[in-house]
Amino acid sequence: MESLEPLQMTVGCFFSSEQGERKAPCVNFDNLALHILLVLGYQFVEMSSRKSKSNNLIHAEVLSQVQRVLRERFCHQSPHSNLFGVQVQYKHLIELLKRTAIHGESNSVLIIGPRGSGKTMLINHALKELMEIEEVSENVLQVHLNGLLQINDKIALKEITRQLNLENVVGDKVFGSFAENLSFLLEALKKGDRSSSCPVIFILDEFDLFAHHKNQTLLYNLFDISQSAQTPVAVIGLTCRLYLKIFKEQLSLPTEFPDKLFTEKWNESIQCLTEDRSVREVLQKHFNVSKNLRSLHMLLMLALNRVTTSHPFMTVADLMEAQQFCSMDSKANIVHGLSVLEICLIIAMKHLNDIYEEEPFNFQMVYNEFQKFVQRKAHSVYNFEKPVVMKAFEHLQQLELIRPMERTSVNTQREYQLMKLLLDNTQIMNALQKYPNCPTDVRQWATSSLSWL
């Protein structure tokens, strides 16, 4: 028994009386093991809890990094990501740029494709590769212009001067023409003969808008220089497939991601998604609607937003819900939040469009059509005062579900201003199907082929 006293005291330290005093209970061989297990169990639970919290914190931090990496990839067309389906064009473009940057040969090229097809990404990739060449990065200059920003040649010339850092060279000098200004700027870049001049690469985004400038002075002079023996220039104009491979590449984490184990698991889950039939159907539907990468990035962004610590990997359900959200009709969604009176006015407009073959209408016509419905129903549920109906009509205009055909005149009464409905019959009927608690008689009125004549 003497040998057990230290053990009894040790175990007893974990218990206390109601008065807060420690007391060591009498233990025997039978309850000793139980006490030890209770103590060890307490410690085990506490340690497990701490470990679980620690793991959750690490997990949350990893997922935060995942979302940051992928969102940056979706929102910014980084030149670090791969190109798809334009390898031949890329090879041709980079060779053309190298001939200008290294051999002093002037060139021009026009990159054509719909918005979001990857024109800007193509040129960014080419410029990144070009500037990684040491002899090029120290010598070549770039000028980026955009037809939406440089709306005339004077503004464009000022922007060229700023980007080439030649404001001090120009100073207060006055030139007679645009050509003299541009020639002076390019002359200032020369170090000696043609071979030692600084090549300049001009990238003209929204190229077609520059063609609308008066006399097309900027384009005329740039192309004239590209054909002459002056400073070597390259003029690149940009104007307005393979979905499954892009999908996998865009969602996969890079090899340099900090958590290697999570990277492996994440990329395995993305590989499984690419092999899933439902995912292929989602991507096919999305491709049928929109073929540009920005649209795909929006789909992936919506799916990524559903990833949390309790739901750490993207699933087929996430993509299907994201696709459903992307395909929603925004105007039809607005209709779901309208009052019954506003719904009735839209139905009245629908009938007016059917009767008068899409001709514009005014408030008075809509009000008369609505009154026919009210009188037909022979009860006062929908019998609103005219000013209230006018207020609902104006609310529809604020929501841009209807719009005036011309600018409002001071002399024109509001009741007679011509308007146009911005919803088609399919949108109206689809919205009514999903409208919460839509009255049966209102739904029947909407489905009738013509008004209550």
N, C-alpha and C positions, 0 to 999 in steps of 0.2 A: 504493500500500500504506500510505503514511503516513496517509492520510485514513481508513483502516479501523481503525487502532489503538484509538481510543476505543471504537469499536463492539465490537471484539474483547474489550476489558476489561469492557465492560458485560455482554456475553453470558457471559463467563467467570465473572462473580461468582455466577452461579446454580449453579455446580458446585464440588465440593470433592473433595480427595483422601481416601484412607482415614485419613490422619493428621490430617485436619481442616483442612489448609491449603488456602486458596483457590488455584486455578491457572487461568489463562486458556488454554484449549486453542487450538491453531492452527486458524483457520477460513479457509475459502476461500469463493468466491462460491456454490459448490454446497451446502455444508452450512450456510451462514449463514442462508438462508431457513428451513431446517429447525429450527435452534435458535430463531429468532424465533418460529416457529409453536408450538414446544413451550412456550416461555415464555408466549406469549399464551394458548395453550390451557390451561395451568395456571391462569393468572389467571382465565380465563373459567369454568372448572369451579368454582373456588373461589367466584367471585362468584355463579354460578348456584346453588351449594349454599346460600350465605348467603341469597340471595333466596328460595329454596324454603322454607328454615326460617322466614324472616320471614313468607312467605305462609301457611304452616301455622299459625303463631302467631296471625296475624290471623284466619284461618279458624276456628280453635278458639275465639277470643274472640267472634266473631260468632255461632257456633252456641250458645255458652254463653248469650249474650244472647237468642237465639231461644227456647231452652228455658226461660229464666227468665220471659220475657214470656208464653209460652203456658201454662206450668205455673201461673203466677199466675192466668191467665184460667180455666183448668180447675178449679183448687182453690178459688178465691174467686169467688163470683157477683158480679162487679164491675158497678156501675151504669153503667160506661162502655160496656159491650157492648150490642148491639142487642136489642130485643125481637122475638119472632116470634109471629104469630098472635093477639096479645092487644091490638092497637092500639085497638079499640073499647072494651074494658074499661079500658085505660090512660087514654084520653081522659075516660071517665066518672069514674074515680077521681081524676085530677088536678083536674078541675073541682070535685068534691065537696070536696077538701082546700083548694082556693083559696077556696071559699065560707066555710069555717071560718076559715082563716088571715087572710083579707083583710076579709071582711064580718061576721065574728063569728057565723056561723050554725052551730049544732050539727048534727052528722050521725052516722050510723052505717052501716057496710057490712060484709058478711061475704064474704070471698074463699074460694071452695071449689074444691078440685082435689086430685088424687092427689099423693103425695110426689114431689118433683122436677119438678113440672109448671111451676114458675116463679112461684109465689105470692109468695115472699120477694123475688125479683128484681123483680117488678112493683111492689111497694110501695117497694122501695129506689130504683127509677128515679123514681117519683113524688115521693118525699121529696127526692131530689137536685134535681129540677127546681124543686120548691117552695122549697127553701132557697136557691136561686140568686136569688130575688126579694129585693131589699134590704129592703123594708119587712116581709117575712115573717121573714127570718133573724134580725132583731134583736128579734122579738117572740114568735114561736111556740116552744113547748116540746114536747118529745117524751118519751114514756114507753114503754119497751119491756118487755113482760112475756112470760113463757113458762110455759105450764101445766106443763111438766116441771120447772121450777125453783121457781116460786112455787106450792107444792103446797096452800097454804091462804090464806084471805083476809088473815090477820094478816101473813104473810110478804109477800104482795102489797102491802099498805099500807105496810109498812116499806120495800120497794123503791121504791114511788112517792115516798115522802118523800125517799129518798136521791137519786133521779134528778132530782127537782125542787129539790134543794139546800135543803130546808126543815127540816133537823135542828135548826138553831138556833132556828127559829121555834116548833117544837113544844116543844122543851126538856123540862121535867118535867111538862107539862100532862097531866092525866088526863081522858079522855072516856068517856062511858057506852056508846057504840055505834060500830060501824064507820062508819055514815052520818055521825055527828058528826065523826069523825076526817077523813073524806074531804072533807066540807063545809068544815071549817076549813082544810084544805090548799089547796083551790081558792079560798077566800075570801082567803087570804094572797097569792094571785097577782094580786088585783084592784088596779088603779091608781085606780079611780074608778068610773065607770058601766060598763055592759056593753060599750060600744064600745071602751073603753080597757083592758079586761081582757086578760091574756095567754091566747091560745087554747092549748089543750093537745091534742095528738094522742096517743091511746092505741093502741098496736099490741099486740094480744094473740095471740101465736103459740101453736099448739096450743089453739085457742079451746075446743074441745070438752071439754078437761080442766077448764077453769074452770067449766063447767056442772055438773061433779060435786062442786064445793065445797058444803059444807053451807049450805042456804038460798040458794045462789047470790048471796051478799051483794054481792060485787064487781060482778058483771054487773048486778044489780038497780039498784044506786046509779048506776053509770055511764050506763046507759040512761035512768034517771030524770032525771039531770042533762042529758042530751042533749035531753030533751023540755021542759026548763024554761028559764027566763030567767036562768040563772046563768052562770058562766064558759063561754064557747063551747068545746065539746070535739068531737073527732071520734074515734069508737071504730071501730077496724078489726080484725076478726077474721080469722085465717087458719087453715084446717083442711084436714086431708087427705081435635110434628107438623111438619111441615115440615122433615124431617131433612136433606135434601141442602143446602138453603140455610143451615141452622144449621152444618152440617159445614164449609162453605166459609168462613163468617164467623168461626168459632171458630179455624180454622187459619191464616187470613190474617194477615200481619204489618201493624201500623198504619203509616200514612204517616210518622209521626214517628220510626220506627225509625232508628237512627244510620246504618247502612250502606244507602244508597239502592239501590245496584246489586244487593246480595244480596236486599234486600226485593223488588225487581222479579222476580228469578229465582225466589225462593221462592214468591211469589204466583202466578207463571205455572205452577209445578209443581203447586200446589194446584188451580188451575183445570183442569189436565189430569186430575188425579185425579177431579174431579167429573164429568168427561165420560167416564170409563172405566166400562165396563159391569160389570166385576168389583167395582169400588168401590160402585156402586149396589146390587149384589146383597148385598154385605157389610152396607151400611147398612139394606137392607130386612130382612135376617135379624135384625139387631140390634134394629130397630124392632119386629119381630114378638114378640121376647122381652121387651123393655123399652122403654117410650116416654118415660122421663124423661131429663132433661139430664145428671144426675149419671152415669148409666150410659154415655151417649155420651162424656162427659168421661173416664171411665175407659178406654174404648176408645182415644180419641185419645192419652191419656197413655201407654198401653202402646206405641202406634206411635211416639210422639215419643221414647221411651227408646232406640229403635234408631238414631236419628240421631247420627252421629259425624263426625269430620273426614274419614274415608275413605268415609263414606256420608252426605253432607251434605243430601240431600233425601229426604223421605218417599216411599215407593213403595207400589204396590198390594200387594206381598208383605208389607210391614210391617203394613198394615191387615188383611190376611187372617190373618196369624199372631196379631195382637192379638185379632181376633174369635174365633179358635180357642181362645185362652187364656181369653177371657171366657166362652165357652160350656162350658168344662170343668166337670165335676161334681166338686166338692171332695171329697165323700165317696168317690166312685169313685177319685179320685187317691190317697186314703189307703189304699185297698184294695191298690193296686199295690205298696205298701211293706210289706205284711204277710208273715209267715212262712207256709209251707205249712200248718202246724198251725192257725194262726189262720184261714186261708182255709177249711180243712175245718170249723172250728166255725161259720163264717158259713153254709156250705152246709147244715150240720146244722140251723141255725136256720131257714134257708129252707124246708127240708122240713117242719119242725115247723109253720111258718106255713101251708104248703099243706095239711097233714093236719088241723090244728085250727083252720083258718080265722082266722088272725091273733090267736088267743088268746095271752096271755102265757105264757112258758116260764121254767124255771129251769135252773141249771147241770146238775143231775142228768139232766134230760131231754135236754139237748144232749149230755152225755157218753154217755148210752145210745145215742143216735142215731149218734154218732161211732164207738162201739164196734161197732155193726152193720156199718159200712163197713169197719173194720179186719178184722173176722172174715171178711167176705165176700171180701176180697182175699187172705186166707190167707198174709200175709207180715208181717214185723215192721218194715217201713219207717216206718209211721205208729203203731207201738205205743208211745205215750208213757205215762209214769207219771201217775196221776191228779193229783198236786200240780202237775206241769208243765202239764197241760191247764187246771187251775184258774188258773194264772198267766197263760196265754194268754187265758183268758176275761176276767180282770180287766183285761188290757191293752186289750182291745176296749172295755171300759167306759170306761177312761181316754181313749181316742180318740173317745169319744162316738158309737161305731157301735151300741152298745146302751145302754139306760138302765133303771134300776130303776123299777118302776111306782109305788112308794111309798117313803117315807123308811125307811131301814134301822133295824130294831128290834134292841135288844140281844139279845133272846131268839131272833131269827131266825137260823138257820144259813145261811151263805153259799150253800151248795148249793141251798137251796130258796127263795131270794129271787126273786120274780117279776120278769122282765125283758121288754123289748120291743126288737125289731130296728129300727134306724132306716134301714135300706136296703130298697128294694123289689126285686122280682125282676129288673126291667130293669137297675137299677144294678149288681146283682151279676153278671149275665150279661155286661154290657158291660165291667165291670172285669176279669172272667175272660178275656175275649177279648184284652185288652191286658196281662194279667199275664205277666211275663217267665218263660219256662220252666215254665209250669204243667204238672204231671204229667197225662198223658192220662187216667189212671183217675180223677183228681180232677175233671177237666173233664167226663167222662162221668157221674160221680156227680151233678154239679150239673145236668146237662141231663135227668136222669131225671125222669119226671113225679111220682113219689112216692118215699118212702124205700125202703130195701131190706127190705121186708116180705115 
